[in-house]
Amino acid sequence: MPPEYRVAIIDDDEGARDSLQAMLEGVGISARSFDSASQYLSRAERETPECFIVDLKMPQIDGLQFHQILVDSGVKAPVIFVTAFGDVPSAVQGMKNGAIDFIEKPYDGEVLLETVRYALNLGSVATPSLDTVFPGLSPRERQVLQHLMDGLSNKETARILGISPRTVEIHRANLMRRTGARNLAHLLQLAIAANRHSGG
C-alpha cells in the first residue's frame, strides 16, 4: 500500500522535526516525522516513503546505520542527511552508500526544499557520466577529486600530493564551480554517482 506521506523525517530533535515537517507541508509535500530510527523501524507495517531526511547523529541507531539497514532491506528511496556535526568521512560513507546529499545545520530552507524536490523526481533524472559532470579535468584535479572521494581532508590530500592545503582548496573550489555544486557534500554526491554510473 502506498504511504500517506512522501517524506519521512527522522531526527531526535523535536524542534527540528516539527519545523521541517511544517516547511514541507507548507509547500504541499506530505511528510511524517519520527523521533528515532527505532521508531520508524518498529512499526508492524512499514510504509516506504519516496524520500528520507535523516539526522546523522542520533542515539542507539545513528543515521549511517539506519541508512545501511534500509539498503540491506532493499529500500531504494533516496536519503538526505542533515547534521550539525558534518565531517568529510561521514559524508563520503553516506554518499557511497547511495545518499543523495549531506546538508549541515542550520540549513537554508530553500536549499533543502530544492534537494527534496530533486529526490522526489529522481526516477526521471538520468545519471550523467563522470566526464560529463567533470569535463576536461586536469590530472591534478582528478587526483584531488579522488582523494576527496576517499574521505581525506585538505591537509591529508596536500601531504600526499606534495602541495599546499591552499592549493587543494583552490582545486576544490574549481571543481565546485564547474559542476555548480552547492557544497562539498553535493560535489561528492555528483562525483560518486557519476563514477558509479561510469563503472568506476
PyMOL CGO cylinders between C-alpha atoms (Angstrom):
from pymol import cmd
from pymol.cgo import CYLINDER

trace = [
    CYLINDER, 0.00, 0.00, 0.00, 1.42, 3.40, -0.90, 0.3, 1, 1, 1, 1, 1, 1,
    CYLINDER, 1.42, 3.40, -0.90, 2.26, 5.55, 2.14, 0.3, 1, 1, 1, 1, 1, 1,
    CYLINDER, 2.26, 5.55, 2.14, 0.08, 8.51, 3.07, 0.3, 1, 1, 1, 1, 1, 1,
    CYLINDER, 0.08, 8.51, 3.07, 3.17, 10.72, 3.09, 0.3, 1, 1, 1, 1, 1, 1,
    CYLINDER, 3.17, 10.72, 3.09, 6.00, 11.31, 0.61, 0.3, 1, 1, 1, 1, 1, 1,
    CYLINDER, 6.00, 11.31, 0.61, 8.85, 12.21, 3.00, 0.3, 1, 1, 1, 1, 1, 1,
    CYLINDER, 8.85, 12.21, 3.00, 9.90, 10.57, 6.29, 0.3, 1, 1, 1, 1, 1, 1,
    CYLINDER, 9.90, 10.57, 6.29, 11.80, 12.83, 8.70, 0.3, 1, 1, 1, 1, 1, 1,
    CYLINDER, 11.80, 12.83, 8.70, 13.90, 11.00, 11.28, 0.3, 1, 1, 1, 1, 1, 1,
    CYLINDER, 13.90, 11.00, 11.28, 15.51, 13.27, 13.87, 0.3, 1, 1, 1, 1, 1, 1,
    CYLINDER, 15.51, 13.27, 13.87, 15.76, 13.14, 17.66, 0.3, 1, 1, 1, 1, 1, 1,
    CYLINDER, 15.76, 13.14, 17.66, 15.45, 16.95, 17.83, 0.3, 1, 1, 1, 1, 1, 1,
    CYLINDER, 15.45, 16.95, 17.83, 11.73, 17.66, 18.24, 0.3, 1, 1, 1, 1, 1, 1,
    CYLINDER, 11.73, 17.66, 18.24, 12.00, 21.30, 17.19, 0.3, 1, 1, 1, 1, 1, 1,
    CYLINDER, 12.00, 21.30, 17.19, 13.91, 20.41, 14.04, 0.3, 1, 1, 1, 1, 1, 1,
    CYLINDER, 13.91, 20.41, 14.04, 11.39, 17.70, 13.16, 0.3, 1, 1, 1, 1, 1, 1,
    CYLINDER, 11.39, 17.70, 13.16, 8.39, 19.93, 13.63, 0.3, 1, 1, 1, 1, 1, 1,
    CYLINDER, 8.39, 19.93, 13.63, 9.80, 22.90, 11.72, 0.3, 1, 1, 1, 1, 1, 1,
    CYLINDER, 9.80, 22.90, 11.72, 10.94, 20.73, 8.83, 0.3, 1, 1, 1, 1, 1, 1,
    CYLINDER, 10.94, 20.73, 8.83, 7.60, 18.95, 8.58, 0.3, 1, 1, 1, 1, 1, 1,
    CYLINDER, 7.60, 18.95, 8.58, 5.77, 22.30, 8.64, 0.3, 1, 1, 1, 1, 1, 1,
    CYLINDER, 5.77, 22.30, 8.64, 8.05, 23.67, 5.92, 0.3, 1, 1, 1, 1, 1, 1,
    CYLINDER, 8.05, 23.67, 5.92, 7.47, 20.68, 3.65, 0.3, 1, 1, 1, 1, 1, 1,
    CYLINDER, 7.47, 20.68, 3.65, 3.73, 20.60, 4.18, 0.3, 1, 1, 1, 1, 1, 1,
    CYLINDER, 3.73, 20.60, 4.18, 3.64, 24.36, 3.62, 0.3, 1, 1, 1, 1, 1, 1,
    CYLINDER, 3.64, 24.36, 3.62, 4.67, 23.77, 0.00, 0.3, 1, 1, 1, 1, 1, 1,
    CYLINDER, 4.67, 23.77, 0.00, 2.38, 20.79, -0.48, 0.3, 1, 1, 1, 1, 1, 1,
    CYLINDER, 2.38, 20.79, -0.48, 4.81, 17.93, 0.25, 0.3, 1, 1, 1, 1, 1, 1,
    CYLINDER, 4.81, 17.93, 0.25, 3.26, 15.45, 2.68, 0.3, 1, 1, 1, 1, 1, 1,
    CYLINDER, 3.26, 15.45, 2.68, 5.61, 14.38, 5.48, 0.3, 1, 1, 1, 1, 1, 1,
    CYLINDER, 5.61, 14.38, 5.48, 5.67, 12.36, 8.68, 0.3, 1, 1, 1, 1, 1, 1,
    CYLINDER, 5.67, 12.36, 8.68, 8.25, 12.64, 11.44, 0.3, 1, 1, 1, 1, 1, 1,
    CYLINDER, 8.25, 12.64, 11.44, 9.83, 10.07, 13.75, 0.3, 1, 1, 1, 1, 1, 1,
    CYLINDER, 9.83, 10.07, 13.75, 11.94, 10.73, 16.84, 0.3, 1, 1, 1, 1, 1, 1,
    CYLINDER, 11.94, 10.73, 16.84, 14.36, 7.88, 16.16, 0.3, 1, 1, 1, 1, 1, 1,
    CYLINDER, 14.36, 7.88, 16.16, 15.33, 5.28, 13.62, 0.3, 1, 1, 1, 1, 1, 1,
    CYLINDER, 15.33, 5.28, 13.62, 13.94, 2.67, 16.01, 0.3, 1, 1, 1, 1, 1, 1,
    CYLINDER, 13.94, 2.67, 16.01, 10.52, 4.31, 15.99, 0.3, 1, 1, 1, 1, 1, 1,
    CYLINDER, 10.52, 4.31, 15.99, 10.38, 4.10, 12.22, 0.3, 1, 1, 1, 1, 1, 1,
    CYLINDER, 10.38, 4.10, 12.22, 11.72, 0.55, 12.09, 0.3, 1, 1, 1, 1, 1, 1,
    CYLINDER, 11.72, 0.55, 12.09, 9.47, -0.76, 14.88, 0.3, 1, 1, 1, 1, 1, 1,
    CYLINDER, 9.47, -0.76, 14.88, 6.20, -0.21, 13.03, 0.3, 1, 1, 1, 1, 1, 1,
    CYLINDER, 6.20, -0.21, 13.03, 4.48, -3.50, 12.30, 0.3, 1, 1, 1, 1, 1, 1,
    CYLINDER, 4.48, -3.50, 12.30, 3.62, -2.48, 8.74, 0.3, 1, 1, 1, 1, 1, 1,
    CYLINDER, 3.62, -2.48, 8.74, 6.33, -0.20, 7.43, 0.3, 1, 1, 1, 1, 1, 1,
    CYLINDER, 6.33, -0.20, 7.43, 5.33, 2.06, 4.59, 0.3, 1, 1, 1, 1, 1, 1,
    CYLINDER, 5.33, 2.06, 4.59, 8.20, 3.23, 2.43, 0.3, 1, 1, 1, 1, 1, 1,
    CYLINDER, 8.20, 3.23, 2.43, 8.09, 6.92, 1.56, 0.3, 1, 1, 1, 1, 1, 1,
    CYLINDER, 8.09, 6.92, 1.56, 9.60, 8.40, -1.58, 0.3, 1, 1, 1, 1, 1, 1,
    CYLINDER, 9.60, 8.40, -1.58, 12.38, 10.14, 0.36, 0.3, 1, 1, 1, 1, 1, 1,
    CYLINDER, 12.38, 10.14, 0.36, 14.01, 10.08, 3.81, 0.3, 1, 1, 1, 1, 1, 1,
    CYLINDER, 14.01, 10.08, 3.81, 15.51, 13.07, 5.63, 0.3, 1, 1, 1, 1, 1, 1,
    CYLINDER, 15.51, 13.07, 5.63, 17.71, 11.62, 8.36, 0.3, 1, 1, 1, 1, 1, 1,
    CYLINDER, 17.71, 11.62, 8.36, 19.74, 13.26, 11.11, 0.3, 1, 1, 1, 1, 1, 1,
    CYLINDER, 19.74, 13.26, 11.11, 23.27, 11.87, 11.13, 0.3, 1, 1, 1, 1, 1, 1,
    CYLINDER, 23.27, 11.87, 11.13, 23.93, 11.88, 14.88, 0.3, 1, 1, 1, 1, 1, 1,
    CYLINDER, 23.93, 11.88, 14.88, 21.21, 10.05, 16.82, 0.3, 1, 1, 1, 1, 1, 1,
    CYLINDER, 21.21, 10.05, 16.82, 21.38, 7.76, 19.88, 0.3, 1, 1, 1, 1, 1, 1,
    CYLINDER, 21.38, 7.76, 19.88, 21.16, 3.97, 19.53, 0.3, 1, 1, 1, 1, 1, 1,
    CYLINDER, 21.16, 3.97, 19.53, 20.90, 3.80, 15.72, 0.3, 1, 1, 1, 1, 1, 1,
    CYLINDER, 20.90, 3.80, 15.72, 22.64, 6.71, 14.01, 0.3, 1, 1, 1, 1, 1, 1,
    CYLINDER, 22.64, 6.71, 14.01, 21.89, 7.99, 10.53, 0.3, 1, 1, 1, 1, 1, 1,
    CYLINDER, 21.89, 7.99, 10.53, 24.55, 5.96, 8.73, 0.3, 1, 1, 1, 1, 1, 1,
    CYLINDER, 24.55, 5.96, 8.73, 23.48, 2.76, 10.50, 0.3, 1, 1, 1, 1, 1, 1,
    CYLINDER, 23.48, 2.76, 10.50, 19.84, 3.43, 9.66, 0.3, 1, 1, 1, 1, 1, 1,
    CYLINDER, 19.84, 3.43, 9.66, 20.73, 4.03, 6.02, 0.3, 1, 1, 1, 1, 1, 1,
    CYLINDER, 20.73, 4.03, 6.02, 22.61, 0.72, 5.93, 0.3, 1, 1, 1, 1, 1, 1,
    CYLINDER, 22.61, 0.72, 5.93, 19.53, -1.04, 7.33, 0.3, 1, 1, 1, 1, 1, 1,
    CYLINDER, 19.53, -1.04, 7.33, 17.43, 0.49, 4.53, 0.3, 1, 1, 1, 1, 1, 1,
    CYLINDER, 17.43, 0.49, 4.53, 19.97, -0.62, 1.91, 0.3, 1, 1, 1, 1, 1, 1,
    CYLINDER, 19.97, -0.62, 1.91, 20.15, -4.15, 3.35, 0.3, 1, 1, 1, 1, 1, 1,
    CYLINDER, 20.15, -4.15, 3.35, 16.33, -4.30, 3.31, 0.3, 1, 1, 1, 1, 1, 1,
    CYLINDER, 16.33, -4.30, 3.31, 16.23, -3.39, -0.36, 0.3, 1, 1, 1, 1, 1, 1,
    CYLINDER, 16.23, -3.39, -0.36, 14.73, 0.06, 0.20, 0.3, 1, 1, 1, 1, 1, 1,
    CYLINDER, 14.73, 0.06, 0.20, 15.78, 2.29, -2.68, 0.3, 1, 1, 1, 1, 1, 1,
    CYLINDER, 15.78, 2.29, -2.68, 14.15, 5.57, -1.61, 0.3, 1, 1, 1, 1, 1, 1,
    CYLINDER, 14.15, 5.57, -1.61, 16.74, 8.38, -1.62, 0.3, 1, 1, 1, 1, 1, 1,
    CYLINDER, 16.74, 8.38, -1.62, 18.21, 9.56, 1.67, 0.3, 1, 1, 1, 1, 1, 1,
    CYLINDER, 18.21, 9.56, 1.67, 19.18, 13.13, 2.57, 0.3, 1, 1, 1, 1, 1, 1,
    CYLINDER, 19.18, 13.13, 2.57, 21.37, 13.51, 5.66, 0.3, 1, 1, 1, 1, 1, 1,
    CYLINDER, 21.37, 13.51, 5.66, 21.16, 16.59, 7.86, 0.3, 1, 1, 1, 1, 1, 1,
    CYLINDER, 21.16, 16.59, 7.86, 23.59, 17.21, 10.70, 0.3, 1, 1, 1, 1, 1, 1,
    CYLINDER, 23.59, 17.21, 10.70, 25.10, 19.82, 12.96, 0.3, 1, 1, 1, 1, 1, 1,
    CYLINDER, 25.10, 19.82, 12.96, 28.33, 17.81, 13.09, 0.3, 1, 1, 1, 1, 1, 1,
    CYLINDER, 28.33, 17.81, 13.09, 29.25, 17.22, 9.46, 0.3, 1, 1, 1, 1, 1, 1,
    CYLINDER, 29.25, 17.22, 9.46, 32.59, 15.71, 8.51, 0.3, 1, 1, 1, 1, 1, 1,
    CYLINDER, 32.59, 15.71, 8.51, 34.09, 14.53, 5.24, 0.3, 1, 1, 1, 1, 1, 1,
    CYLINDER, 34.09, 14.53, 5.24, 34.47, 10.80, 6.10, 0.3, 1, 1, 1, 1, 1, 1,
    CYLINDER, 34.47, 10.80, 6.10, 30.81, 10.56, 7.16, 0.3, 1, 1, 1, 1, 1, 1,
    CYLINDER, 30.81, 10.56, 7.16, 29.72, 12.39, 4.03, 0.3, 1, 1, 1, 1, 1, 1,
    CYLINDER, 29.72, 12.39, 4.03, 31.76, 10.05, 1.82, 0.3, 1, 1, 1, 1, 1, 1,
    CYLINDER, 31.76, 10.05, 1.82, 30.47, 6.93, 3.58, 0.3, 1, 1, 1, 1, 1, 1,
    CYLINDER, 30.47, 6.93, 3.58, 26.88, 8.09, 3.22, 0.3, 1, 1, 1, 1, 1, 1,
    CYLINDER, 26.88, 8.09, 3.22, 27.28, 9.08, -0.43, 0.3, 1, 1, 1, 1, 1, 1,
    CYLINDER, 27.28, 9.08, -0.43, 28.96, 5.81, -1.35, 0.3, 1, 1, 1, 1, 1, 1,
    CYLINDER, 28.96, 5.81, -1.35, 26.01, 4.02, 0.20, 0.3, 1, 1, 1, 1, 1, 1,
    CYLINDER, 26.01, 4.02, 0.20, 23.67, 5.96, -2.07, 0.3, 1, 1, 1, 1, 1, 1,
    CYLINDER, 23.67, 5.96, -2.07, 22.69, 9.06, -0.08, 0.3, 1, 1, 1, 1, 1, 1,
    CYLINDER, 22.69, 9.06, -0.08, 21.96, 11.98, -2.37, 0.3, 1, 1, 1, 1, 1, 1,
    CYLINDER, 21.96, 11.98, -2.37, 23.05, 14.89, -0.17, 0.3, 1, 1, 1, 1, 1, 1,
    CYLINDER, 23.05, 14.89, -0.17, 24.60, 15.81, 3.16, 0.3, 1, 1, 1, 1, 1, 1,
    CYLINDER, 24.60, 15.81, 3.16, 23.32, 19.15, 4.48, 0.3, 1, 1, 1, 1, 1, 1,
    CYLINDER, 23.32, 19.15, 4.48, 24.73, 20.86, 7.55, 0.3, 1, 1, 1, 1, 1, 1,
    CYLINDER, 24.73, 20.86, 7.55, 22.52, 22.53, 10.16, 0.3, 1, 1, 1, 1, 1, 1,
    CYLINDER, 22.52, 22.53, 10.16, 21.46, 25.26, 10.34, 0.3, 1, 1, 1, 1, 1, 1,
    CYLINDER, 21.46, 25.26, 10.34, 20.43, 24.71, 6.74, 0.3, 1, 1, 1, 1, 1, 1,
    CYLINDER, 20.43, 24.71, 6.74, 18.93, 27.06, 4.20, 0.3, 1, 1, 1, 1, 1, 1,
    CYLINDER, 18.93, 27.06, 4.20, 15.28, 26.07, 3.81, 0.3, 1, 1, 1, 1, 1, 1,
    CYLINDER, 15.28, 26.07, 3.81, 15.27, 26.72, 0.08, 0.3, 1, 1, 1, 1, 1, 1,
    CYLINDER, 15.27, 26.72, 0.08, 18.35, 24.57, -0.44, 0.3, 1, 1, 1, 1, 1, 1,
    CYLINDER, 18.35, 24.57, -0.44, 16.75, 21.70, 1.48, 0.3, 1, 1, 1, 1, 1, 1,
    CYLINDER, 16.75, 21.70, 1.48, 13.48, 22.07, -0.43, 0.3, 1, 1, 1, 1, 1, 1,
    CYLINDER, 13.48, 22.07, -0.43, 15.38, 22.01, -3.72, 0.3, 1, 1, 1, 1, 1, 1,
    CYLINDER, 15.38, 22.01, -3.72, 17.13, 18.83, -2.64, 0.3, 1, 1, 1, 1, 1, 1,
    CYLINDER, 17.13, 18.83, -2.64, 13.85, 17.19, -1.57, 0.3, 1, 1, 1, 1, 1, 1,
    CYLINDER, 13.85, 17.19, -1.57, 12.21, 18.08, -4.89, 0.3, 1, 1, 1, 1, 1, 1,
    CYLINDER, 12.21, 18.08, -4.89, 15.23, 16.60, -6.70, 0.3, 1, 1, 1, 1, 1, 1,
    CYLINDER, 15.23, 16.60, -6.70, 14.94, 13.42, -4.61, 0.3, 1, 1, 1, 1, 1, 1,
    CYLINDER, 14.94, 13.42, -4.61, 11.22, 13.06, -5.35, 0.3, 1, 1, 1, 1, 1, 1,
    CYLINDER, 11.22, 13.06, -5.35, 11.93, 13.29, -9.09, 0.3, 1, 1, 1, 1, 1, 1,
    CYLINDER, 11.93, 13.29, -9.09, 14.99, 11.04, -9.16, 0.3, 1, 1, 1, 1, 1, 1,
    CYLINDER, 14.99, 11.04, -9.16, 13.26, 8.35, -11.20, 0.3, 1, 1, 1, 1, 1, 1,
    CYLINDER, 13.26, 8.35, -11.20, 13.01, 10.68, -14.17, 0.3, 1, 1, 1, 1, 1, 1,
    CYLINDER, 13.01, 10.68, -14.17, 16.55, 12.06, -13.94, 0.3, 1, 1, 1, 1, 1, 1,
    CYLINDER, 16.55, 12.06, -13.94, 19.34, 10.36, -15.86, 0.3, 1, 1, 1, 1, 1, 1,
    CYLINDER, 19.34, 10.36, -15.86, 22.68, 9.97, -14.10, 0.3, 1, 1, 1, 1, 1, 1,
    CYLINDER, 22.68, 9.97, -14.10, 25.45, 11.63, -16.11, 0.3, 1, 1, 1, 1, 1, 1,
    CYLINDER, 25.45, 11.63, -16.11, 28.86, 10.11, -16.58, 0.3, 1, 1, 1, 1, 1, 1,
    CYLINDER, 28.86, 10.11, -16.58, 31.97, 11.33, -14.77, 0.3, 1, 1, 1, 1, 1, 1,
    CYLINDER, 31.97, 11.33, -14.77, 33.36, 13.01, -17.89, 0.3, 1, 1, 1, 1, 1, 1,
    CYLINDER, 33.36, 13.01, -17.89, 30.01, 14.77, -18.47, 0.3, 1, 1, 1, 1, 1, 1,
    CYLINDER, 30.01, 14.77, -18.47, 29.86, 16.15, -14.94, 0.3, 1, 1, 1, 1, 1, 1,
    CYLINDER, 29.86, 16.15, -14.94, 33.58, 16.95, -14.77, 0.3, 1, 1, 1, 1, 1, 1,
    CYLINDER, 33.58, 16.95, -14.77, 34.65, 17.73, -18.36, 0.3, 1, 1, 1, 1, 1, 1,
    CYLINDER, 34.65, 17.73, -18.36, 38.31, 18.35, -19.10, 0.3, 1, 1, 1, 1, 1, 1,
    CYLINDER, 38.31, 18.35, -19.10, 39.73, 17.77, -15.63, 0.3, 1, 1, 1, 1, 1, 1,
    CYLINDER, 39.73, 17.77, -15.63, 43.47, 18.12, -15.32, 0.3, 1, 1, 1, 1, 1, 1,
    CYLINDER, 43.47, 18.12, -15.32, 45.39, 15.16, -13.85, 0.3, 1, 1, 1, 1, 1, 1,
    CYLINDER, 45.39, 15.16, -13.85, 45.89, 17.13, -10.62, 0.3, 1, 1, 1, 1, 1, 1,
    CYLINDER, 45.89, 17.13, -10.62, 42.18, 17.96, -10.35, 0.3, 1, 1, 1, 1, 1, 1,
    CYLINDER, 42.18, 17.96, -10.35, 41.35, 14.29, -10.80, 0.3, 1, 1, 1, 1, 1, 1,
    CYLINDER, 41.35, 14.29, -10.80, 43.80, 13.41, -8.04, 0.3, 1, 1, 1, 1, 1, 1,
    CYLINDER, 43.80, 13.41, -8.04, 42.25, 15.96, -5.68, 0.3, 1, 1, 1, 1, 1, 1,
    CYLINDER, 42.25, 15.96, -5.68, 38.75, 14.72, -6.51, 0.3, 1, 1, 1, 1, 1, 1,
    CYLINDER, 38.75, 14.72, -6.51, 39.72, 11.10, -5.92, 0.3, 1, 1, 1, 1, 1, 1,
    CYLINDER, 39.72, 11.10, -5.92, 41.21, 11.91, -2.51, 0.3, 1, 1, 1, 1, 1, 1,
    CYLINDER, 41.21, 11.91, -2.51, 38.03, 13.81, -1.58, 0.3, 1, 1, 1, 1, 1, 1,
    CYLINDER, 38.03, 13.81, -1.58, 36.01, 10.75, -2.60, 0.3, 1, 1, 1, 1, 1, 1,
    CYLINDER, 36.01, 10.75, -2.60, 38.29, 8.66, -0.38, 0.3, 1, 1, 1, 1, 1, 1,
    CYLINDER, 38.29, 8.66, -0.38, 37.32, 10.86, 2.57, 0.3, 1, 1, 1, 1, 1, 1,
    CYLINDER, 37.32, 10.86, 2.57, 40.67, 12.63, 3.01, 0.3, 1, 1, 1, 1, 1, 1,
    CYLINDER, 40.67, 12.63, 3.01, 40.89, 16.15, 4.38, 0.3, 1, 1, 1, 1, 1, 1,
    CYLINDER, 40.89, 16.15, 4.38, 42.56, 19.04, 2.54, 0.3, 1, 1, 1, 1, 1, 1,
    CYLINDER, 42.56, 19.04, 2.54, 45.65, 18.67, 4.73, 0.3, 1, 1, 1, 1, 1, 1,
    CYLINDER, 45.65, 18.67, 4.73, 45.91, 14.92, 4.12, 0.3, 1, 1, 1, 1, 1, 1,
    CYLINDER, 45.91, 14.92, 4.12, 45.43, 15.40, 0.38, 0.3, 1, 1, 1, 1, 1, 1,
    CYLINDER, 45.43, 15.40, 0.38, 48.06, 18.14, 0.32, 0.3, 1, 1, 1, 1, 1, 1,
    CYLINDER, 48.06, 18.14, 0.32, 50.58, 15.96, 2.14, 0.3, 1, 1, 1, 1, 1, 1,
    CYLINDER, 50.58, 15.96, 2.14, 50.06, 13.01, -0.23, 0.3, 1, 1, 1, 1, 1, 1,
    CYLINDER, 50.06, 13.01, -0.23, 50.26, 15.17, -3.37, 0.3, 1, 1, 1, 1, 1, 1,
    CYLINDER, 50.26, 15.17, -3.37, 53.15, 17.32, -2.12, 0.3, 1, 1, 1, 1, 1, 1,
    CYLINDER, 53.15, 17.32, -2.12, 51.22, 20.60, -2.49, 0.3, 1, 1, 1, 1, 1, 1,
    CYLINDER, 51.22, 20.60, -2.49, 49.89, 23.15, -0.03, 0.3, 1, 1, 1, 1, 1, 1,
    CYLINDER, 49.89, 23.15, -0.03, 46.44, 22.87, 1.60, 0.3, 1, 1, 1, 1, 1, 1,
    CYLINDER, 46.44, 22.87, 1.60, 45.62, 26.22, -0.01, 0.3, 1, 1, 1, 1, 1, 1,
    CYLINDER, 45.62, 26.22, -0.01, 46.28, 24.74, -3.45, 0.3, 1, 1, 1, 1, 1, 1,
    CYLINDER, 46.28, 24.74, -3.45, 43.95, 21.85, -2.62, 0.3, 1, 1, 1, 1, 1, 1,
    CYLINDER, 43.95, 21.85, -2.62, 41.28, 24.38, -1.63, 0.3, 1, 1, 1, 1, 1, 1,
    CYLINDER, 41.28, 24.38, -1.63, 41.69, 26.16, -4.97, 0.3, 1, 1, 1, 1, 1, 1,
    CYLINDER, 41.69, 26.16, -4.97, 41.32, 22.89, -6.89, 0.3, 1, 1, 1, 1, 1, 1,
    CYLINDER, 41.32, 22.89, -6.89, 38.26, 22.01, -4.84, 0.3, 1, 1, 1, 1, 1, 1,
    CYLINDER, 38.26, 22.01, -4.84, 36.72, 25.43, -5.48, 0.3, 1, 1, 1, 1, 1, 1,
    CYLINDER, 36.72, 25.43, -5.48, 37.33, 24.98, -9.22, 0.3, 1, 1, 1, 1, 1, 1,
    CYLINDER, 37.33, 24.98, -9.22, 35.62, 21.59, -9.15, 0.3, 1, 1, 1, 1, 1, 1,
    CYLINDER, 35.62, 21.59, -9.15, 32.58, 23.04, -7.36, 0.3, 1, 1, 1, 1, 1, 1,
    CYLINDER, 32.58, 23.04, -7.36, 32.36, 25.98, -9.75, 0.3, 1, 1, 1, 1, 1, 1,
    CYLINDER, 32.36, 25.98, -9.75, 32.48, 23.72, -12.82, 0.3, 1, 1, 1, 1, 1, 1,
    CYLINDER, 32.48, 23.72, -12.82, 29.71, 21.46, -11.57, 0.3, 1, 1, 1, 1, 1, 1,
    CYLINDER, 29.71, 21.46, -11.57, 27.55, 24.02, -9.81, 0.3, 1, 1, 1, 1, 1, 1,
    CYLINDER, 27.55, 24.02, -9.81, 27.85, 22.00, -6.60, 0.3, 1, 1, 1, 1, 1, 1,
    CYLINDER, 27.85, 22.00, -6.60, 26.27, 23.75, -3.61, 0.3, 1, 1, 1, 1, 1, 1,
    CYLINDER, 26.27, 23.75, -3.61, 28.78, 22.42, -1.09, 0.3, 1, 1, 1, 1, 1, 1,
    CYLINDER, 28.78, 22.42, -1.09, 31.31, 19.65, -0.54, 0.3, 1, 1, 1, 1, 1, 1,
    CYLINDER, 31.31, 19.65, -0.54, 28.62, 17.04, 0.09, 0.3, 1, 1, 1, 1, 1, 1,
    CYLINDER, 28.62, 17.04, 0.09, 26.91, 17.89, -3.19, 0.3, 1, 1, 1, 1, 1, 1,
    CYLINDER, 26.91, 17.89, -3.19, 30.24, 17.69, -5.02, 0.3, 1, 1, 1, 1, 1, 1,
    CYLINDER, 30.24, 17.69, -5.02, 30.87, 14.25, -3.53, 0.3, 1, 1, 1, 1, 1, 1,
    CYLINDER, 30.87, 14.25, -3.53, 27.36, 13.13, -4.43, 0.3, 1, 1, 1, 1, 1, 1,
    CYLINDER, 27.36, 13.13, -4.43, 27.84, 14.17, -8.05, 0.3, 1, 1, 1, 1, 1, 1,
    CYLINDER, 27.84, 14.17, -8.05, 31.26, 12.54, -8.29, 0.3, 1, 1, 1, 1, 1, 1,
    CYLINDER, 31.26, 12.54, -8.29, 30.31, 9.27, -6.62, 0.3, 1, 1, 1, 1, 1, 1,
    CYLINDER, 30.31, 9.27, -6.62, 27.08, 8.90, -8.59, 0.3, 1, 1, 1, 1, 1, 1,
    CYLINDER, 27.08, 8.90, -8.59, 28.83, 9.69, -11.88, 0.3, 1, 1, 1, 1, 1, 1,
    CYLINDER, 28.83, 9.69, -11.88, 31.72, 7.38, -11.05, 0.3, 1, 1, 1, 1, 1, 1,
    CYLINDER, 31.72, 7.38, -11.05, 29.28, 4.56, -10.22, 0.3, 1, 1, 1, 1, 1, 1,
    CYLINDER, 29.28, 4.56, -10.22, 27.42, 5.18, -13.49, 0.3, 1, 1, 1, 1, 1, 1,
    CYLINDER, 27.42, 5.18, -13.49, 30.71, 5.06, -15.41, 0.3, 1, 1, 1, 1, 1, 1,
    CYLINDER, 30.71, 5.06, -15.41, 31.60, 1.73, -13.83, 0.3, 1, 1, 1, 1, 1, 1,
    CYLINDER, 31.60, 1.73, -13.83, 34.39, 3.22, -11.73, 0.3, 1, 1, 1, 1, 1, 1,
]
cmd.load_cgo(trace, "trace")
